[in-house]
Amino acid sequence: MDVSGRHVLVAGAGVTGKSIVPVLTELGAKVTVTDGNAERLAELDGLGAELVPGLSEPPEDVVLVVTSPGWRPTSPLLVAAAEAGVEVIGDVELAWRVGQLRDHPPAWLVVTGTNGKTTTVGMLESILKAAGSNAVACGNIGYAALDAVRAGYDVLAVELSSFQLHWSSTLAPDAAVVLNLAEDHIDWHGSMAEYGAAKGRVYARAKVAVHNADDDWSTRIAAEHAPESARRVGFRLDTPRPGELGLVEDLLVDRTFVADPDTSAEALATLSDVRPAGPHNVSNALAAAALARAHGVTPEAVAKGLREYQPAPHRAVEVAEVAGVRYVNDSKATNPHAAAGSLRAHESIVWIAGGQLKGASVDELVRSIAGRLRGVVLLGVDSPVIAAAVARHAPDVPVNSLRPGDDEPMTAAVSAASAMARPGDVVLLAPAAASLDMFSSYGERGDAFAAAVHVLRDDAAGEPSADES
């Protein structure tokens, strides 16, 4: 990682660029930053880099390009760099290389997959801290891996997207997992095969390759991409085989990191230790436990860490209970695969769904949860697609499709769902779709749901609203 006195080009001036530039200048590089957005580029003024808008090819003396993860491989600048023989890496690869310069490089425990990444990384961080480790969750969660490396943490619980992995060439995690794979980001990668190959990069140099034995793609990717030298560890929502973690009645059990996996097992935690509830989160907990156990964490720390984990916002969070009906915010369920896990956690549901499906099919999702549906409330641009799937697979379930012109669509959705629900039901916001047709983010969508539920709760209790008090 010798860039002292050499010219490095940074592609992208967003959050990633702000993290990259100080590191490169500290290493003595001559740094140029380019971005198509002049205002965003100007925000890097004063960091010691030359700011050049809209480059379509690298300057002649550039020896390395560090790109933001959102830049596609087909971007003219990155294509031109590759054709000129200039190496292109991402911020995660840079973080890995910078970390290797330390006398004691940090341990990397890496999580990727289509769904459950942030929850698993959060659980893993909590377990590591319960074990007394100087650990932090970082990567694709708002705290850059590069910043975590610079801060001197000893163990990194790293969430990585397929974009970040695409630009990582020498990353060698101590342990890594692909939780699952479902249709997502196909517009970026071009196909499921390419999407899976990008995820598979996480295994290429891993010492321990953890896979989800209940997910065909995870199992296949580990088989195809993990090196022969890697220790293979599976996890499943069933009795574990030797070399796996799994469930025995209400216990999370380890049959890998024990003295004799063929004849012995060790209890790690109970189902009641796992929050939020639901099979998908038990699976996430098993993945986090496998990575932690690969790092030498004790069973006691696994249980303590899972109990102390605080779920991130908008991920299967119960907002309130009103008149015997629970209202759950899983706005982060932005594709059908994520929504399926959330829906299967409850027996009787009024489902609030809709938004941008990005071409994903919902037929299998609706077919698989049809028997759980009390009613469906739809909003957003692709609500007709979901309505048609409900008509095919759950024709007796009432559907309320909100009008596009409603001023407060989430208030209307919660009101409609409340009218359908009965005591013991769950009103679940699990949209199975992206939010940008109606909201600035899944977070804003979840906040709107929570606000509407709070108004409903206060009205039911006869309390004055915020405007009246």
ABEGO torsion letter per residue (X at the ends): XBABGBBBBBBEABAAAAAAAAAAAAAGBBBBBBBABAAAAAAABGAGBBBBBGBABBBAABABBBBBAABBAABAAAAAAAAAGBBBBBAAAAAAAAAAABABBBBBBBBBEABGAAAAAAAAAAAAAAAGBBBBBBEAAGBBAAAAAAAGBABBBBBBBAAAAAABAABBBABBBBABBBBBGAAAAGBAAAAAAAAAAAAAABABBBBBAABAAAAAAAAAABBAABBBBBBBBBBBBBGBBBBBEABBBBAABBABAAABBBBABBAAABOBBEAAAAAAAAAAAAAAAAAGBBAAAAAAAAAABBBBBGBGBBABBBGGBBBBBBAABABAAAAAAAAAABABBBBBBEEBAGGBBAAAAAAAAAAABABBBBBEAAAAAAAAAAAAABAABBBBBBBAABABAAAAAAAAAAAABBBGBBBBBBAGBBAAAABABAAAAAAAAAAAAAAAAAAAAGBBBAAAX
